[in-house]
């Protein structure tokens, strides 16, 4: 079996896909229902009833991911869903080590970008970039000032998109052709009515 890639057995691939899809759903539900006073690694005493939708395990997972990665933790279930989608279709994953490195770079650069902001949206206490984003942002600002930090973070984020997906800048013209056509079509009809 290749690293991350599906096997030759379709039924095994579908079973693994279900695991990935439900693991992503579990992580997403735990992140979405995060409560700062649920039992976790940094809470001494929890409430009598755990508020997290996924129970004690979800409370620990959400606290760990949100404290470490901030809002970038929401990329983890998305990446799990994408992996599950590949497995359910038995589609081979090209360059799995590069995709893994790109995923890590995507989460890291997103943490760094949120770390550049002085914003604590998670329970009013956890920074948007988590601990990883705060450390990265502090290091980048101390070595390159804010402009350099923004440029390096943006470049890393764009490179991570290239490594994780099949994104190409040459496709942007095709993507924007349709919205522009939607805008031009009503304008053309209006000008035709006016001239008639």
Secondary structure, DSSP 4 states (H G I P E B T S, - for coil): --SSS--S-HHHHHHHHHHHHHHHHHHHHHHHT--TTSSBTTBSS--SS--STTHHHHHHHHHHHHHHHGGGGHHHHHHHHHHHHHHHTT---TTHHHHHHHHHHHHHHHHHHHHTS----BTTTB-TTHHHHHHHHHHHHHHHHHHHHHHHHHHHHHHHHHHHS---GGGHHHHHHHHHHHHHHHHHHHHHHHH-
